[in-house]
Amino acid sequence: MSNFKDDIKELVKLFLEKVSLERNEHTTGMKAGANHVFYYSDIVLAEITERILNEPKLGKLFSRKDVNATILEFVGSGFEDRENDEKVICKIIKWINSDPIEFTCFIPVHGVEVSNKYKIGDVTLHPFNEKKSILKANLKADMTSFIETESIDKLPFAIIKVNSISPDGAIEVAISEVKSTLNILQFLFNTPGSIYQIGTGKPTQNTGDSQYLALSSTTGIAQQKSRYIPFGIDLSLLSTNETEYLQRVSEIQSDIFNQTKTVPLQNGLFNATTLIGNSLNSEDLTLQLLQLMSAIEALVEQNTFTQGITDQVCERTALLLGADYDSRKKIYDKLSDLYKKRSHLTHGNTASINYFDIVNLWEIAKNLCFYFDQHYEYFLDSNKNEKKNLKAYVLKLRFENDNTKSID
């Protein structure tokens, strides 16, 4: 902690040295208060924030926006109170070392039909009509007047407990974690051609967008139809395998959130799920291809120094998902073709990407996620021996006949 404290002192000192009452080449940001206006360096402020957020354990108690805003408030009040730099630095250090508070955060969500409490890792979903009773149960008697005057939208909500230095920081962290949870549901329910609008807060789009119009003298005016399914997901429709997957990935998310040590397989499964869920929420085919390919890499790529990444990823995926030579060859050829398109894009060239490329890549990526979930114990690795069992099993499949498939 001593090195951390020294680092913060030096960075804040540098930040204050660059603060100016006039805009110059070193000041790219501006802060205005009741009795002050000053300019500051966004770069140095970002360095301070990065150092705080990257500090083990401590960093989880803060959010980027909260750190930025609080430092600027301390500097602004220092201007108004004519405080010297040393006093401002001491205030900032004291704030960073404040004892965290446990907040129970309520985050409204949309796109999910919630009729009963539903727990997913550290996040619990509730129907909207439970909000007032839960608020009352978590507040002191003299605070309940807020509940009676608050306008509560008829949206289900998520509850998560967050330790933080401030309410704003707690809410930002809570939103991020709830979005990660909802992203697992997007992975499970959405497809490239069938998308539920799932997220936090109110939905951003209605069934149609009146700003996008097509005019014709014969058919008149038509507005663009929404790409989203006009109702929420029903969690009771999850299959047994999907329910088990939801439990597995939400437990990994919980470990990451609570800073419990995770291993490469867990990180790969969580990252792949996130990438696939995000890709399905995009309308950009290029972005979708990049995210889906990254999801596959998160699961099977390994730096062995003996095989090219493209060949390794395509071969391992084909060996794991195919049942025989023909099915494996088909997967390998398709994935190799898509990998070439990805390579063109990442090296500054152009590539023609179509909807069917995305469908094929999505199917491969999602099947691979379920494959590793269903054989989780077999492939579970350690940080010292990343993907050790995967490498051994792929070699076995490569060198033995096509009947070598089962690991049960």
N, C-alpha and C positions, 0 to 999 in steps of 0.2 A: 504493500500500500504506500510505502514511503516514496518509491520511485514514481508511482501514479500521482501522488500529491505534488511532487516536484515537477512532473511533466505538466500537470494542470496549471500550476503557478506560472511556469515559463510561457505556456501557450496563452493564458489570460493576460499576462504582462505584454506579450507581443501584440495581442488583440487590442489592448488599451493604447499601446503606442501608435497604432495605425488609426485609431478613432480620430475623426476630424469634424470640425464644424462646417467644413466646405468639402464638396465632392472633388476627388482627385483620382490619379491612376491606381491608387492602392485601395480605394473605397468603392465598392460596388453595391453596397446595401445602404438603406436609409431607415432610421427609426425616429418616429415623431411621437412625443408625449405632450402632456398638458403644458409643460413649461420648458420643453427641450426638443431640439432637432439635431441629430448627429448622423454622420456617415461612418460606415465601418467596412471591414474586409469580410466578405462572404467566405473566402477561402480559409482564413484563420478560424472563423467561427465554426466552419465545418470540421476543421482539424480538432478543435476542442471537443465537439460533439462526438466525433469518431472515437477519440481517446476514451471518453466516458462510456460510450455504448459498448466498446470492445473490452472493457474491463470485466473479467470473469465475476459472476454473481452480481456485482454492483450494477453493471450495465443493464441488466434485465429490469431494474427498478425505474428506468427512465425511458422516455421516448424522444425521438429527434426533435419534433416540434416543441416539446415541453422544454428541453434543454436550451434550444435557441431562444425561445421567448423569455425564459427566466434570466438568462445571461444578459439579454438586452434590457430587461427591466431593471436589473441591478446596476447596469451601466447608466441607464437613464436616471434612476433615483440618485446615483452618485453625482451626476451633473447638477441635479436640482439642489442637492444638499451640500454641494461643493466638497465632496469627499475625495481624499487622495486615492491613488491607484491601489495602494497597499490595503486600504480598508475595503475597497470593492473586491479585491482578490480574496480577502478573508471571508467576506460574506458569501461569495460563490463557493469556496471550499466548504464552509459550514453547511450550506444548503446541500451540497453533494453528499456530505456525511450524515445527513438527517436520517433518523430512524424511519424505515418504511411503514406504511399503513396498509392494512388489508381492506380492499374495497370490494364490495359485491356489485358487479357491473351488469346492467340491464341493456341488452343490445337488441333492438327490434330487427326482425328478419322477414323476408318475403319469399314466396315460391315454395314454401313447405307447409303442408296441411298438418297442423298439430292439434289433436283433440285431447291428448293426455301428455303428462310429463315424459320426456324421452331423453335419456342421458347418452351422450357421445363423448367419451373421454372426460376432460375437465369441463366440457360445455353441456348444459342441460337446457333443452328446448321446452317451452311452456306455451299453452294456449293463452290468447290475449286476456281472457277473462280472469286469469289468476294473478294479474299484475298488481292490482291494488292490495290484495290480501298478502302477497309476498312482500310488497313494500312496507306495509304496516308491521309485518313480523320482523323486519330488519331495521326499523327506525324507532327512536325514542318517542314517547307519547307527545312531546311538545313539537315534534317535527311533522306530524301527520297531516297538518293543514295543507301542505303541499299536494298531498294525494287527492284531496277533495277538489282542488281547483285545476289540477292538471288535466289537459285534454289528451286522452289515451286513444290512439288509433287502434283500429281492430286488426292489429298485426300480432302474430305470435312473436315471442321474444326469447332470447338466449340469456342465460345467466352464467357468469364465470367469475371466480374470485381471483383478484389480482393484487399482488403486493407492489406498491409504488410509492414514490415520494409525493405525488400530487394527484388530484382527481383527473386532471386533463391527461396526464401520463397514463393513468390506469385505464381510462376510456380508450386511448389510442391503442394500447397493448391488447385490450379486450376485443376491440373491433378486428384487429389483425388475427387473433386466435379464432374468433368466431368465423371469420372469412375462410380460414384454413379448414375449419370443420365443414363448412358448407361446400367447400371445394371438393371434399371427399364425396359428398352427395352428388355433386355435378359429375364427378367421375363415374359414379354408379348409375345415374339415371339418364344423363345426356348422351346423345349420339351426334355425329356430324349433321344429320338431317332432322333431328328431333330434339329441341332444346327447351328446357325449363328456365325461366328467369328466376334464378336463386341468388339471394344476396342479403346484405344488411340494409336497414332503413327501408324507405318506401321504394317500390319498383320505379325504374327510371323511364320505362316505355309502356305505352298502352297497346291495345290490340292493333292499332294502326297509327301511322305517322302522317298527319295531314300536310306536312311540309314537303313530302315526296309525292309528286303527282304525275299521272300519265293522262294526256288529253287526246281525245279522238272525236271526230265529227260524227261517228256512228255509235260509239259506246259511251261518250261523254267523259266525265272525270272519274278517275280511279286513284285512290291513295295507296301507298305502299302498305302491304300487309305485314304484320309483325312476324318476326322470325321465331317468336317464343310461343310455346304452348300456353293457352289462356287459363290455366289453373295450376295449382301447386302439386308437388310430388306427394305421393302417399307412401309413407315409410313402411306400412304394413305389407306392401307389395314386394319388398326385398326378399330375394330367395335366401336359402340357408347359406350358400356360398357367399352371397353379397353381404349378408348380416355379419358373417365371420370376418369378411374382409374389412368392413366398416369398423368392427371392434379392434382388429389388429392394427390398422393404420391410425385410428384415433388414440390407441395406447402408445404408439410410437410418437405421435404428435404431443401427447401428454408428457412423455419422457423428455422430449426436446424442450418443451415449454418450462418444465420444472428442472431443467439442466441436469437430468440424469444421463449418465454416459450411454451412448448408443453405438452400435457397430455398423460397418459399411452396408450390410444387407438391409438393415432397418432404415438407414439414411437413404439408400437407393430406392426402396419401396415408397417411402414418404415423398421424396422428390419427384419420382416418376408419376405418382398419383396427382401431385400438385400441377405438374406440367401438363398432364393429359386433361385435367379439369379446366385449367386456364385456356388450353388450346380450343376446347369446345365452346368457349365463351367469346371467341374471336371470329370476325368475319374476314380476316386477312389470311388468305391461303398460304402465303409465304411464312407468316408468323406461325401458323398452325403446323406447317411442315417442320420448321425449326424446333418447335417445342416438343412435338411428338418424337422426333428423332433423338432429341436430348433425353427424353424419358426412357427410350430404349437403351441409350448409352449408360444412363444412371444405374441400370440393372445388370448389364453384361460386360461393359467395357472394363478392361484391366490392363495396366501398364506392364506387359511381360517382356518387352524389348525383343521379342522374337517374331511378332506378327503385326502387320499393319492394322491400324484401328478399324478401318472400313471393313477389311476382310474378317477381322476378329468379331466385330459386332454382328455382321450378317451371318457368318458361319455359326456362331454360338446361338443366335436367335433361331436359326433354321433347325439346328440339331435339337434344341430343347422343345420347340413347338411342333415339329414334324413327326409323323408316325413311321415313315419309311423314306426310301431314297427319293421317290417322285414328289412327295409332299414337301420334303426338306429342300429339294432343288427348286421347287416353285417359290417357296418363301425366300430362299437365298437370292434368286434372280430378281424378284420383285423388290426386295429390300436394297439390293445392290443398285438397282436403277434409281430408286428414290434417294439413296445416299449420294449418287452422282449429282442429282439435282441440288441437294443440300450443299455439296462441295462447291458447285458452281456459284451458288449464292454467297457462301462465306468467303470466297476468293474474288469477289467483285464482278463476277460474270452474271449473265441472265439465265433463267430457267423457266420453262413453261410448266406451271403447276396447275392441276385441275382438281375438281371436287373428288374424283375417284381415287386420285393419289392420296388424298387425306383420309378417305374411308379405309383404304387398304392399310395405311400406316397406323391409323387409329385402332383397327382390329388387331394388328400385330402387337402394338404397344399394350393394349388392354389385356390381351390374352397372356402376355408375358408377365404382367403384374399378378394376375390370378395364378399363373403357374408357380411363381415364387411364393405366393401366399400359401398355396396348397402343399408345397414342399418346403415350408419355412424352416422346420427343425433340421432338415437335411442340409440346407444351404447356409444355416446360421454360421456366421464367421466371427472373427475378432479383429480388433484394430491392428494387431500385429501380423495377422495372416488373412489379409483381405481377399475374399472370393477364393479361398483355398479349396474348398469342396467343389465349388463351381468349376474351377480349372480342372480338377481331377476327373469330375464326371464328364465334362466335355471331351477330354482326351479319351475316356473310355468309349464314349459314343463314336468318336472319330475313328478309332482303331479296331473296334469290334464290328460285328455285322449289324444289319438294320434292325434286328430283333432286340438289340440292347436299348431299351427305352425306359423301362420301369425302374424307379429307385425305391420302391416300396419293399 
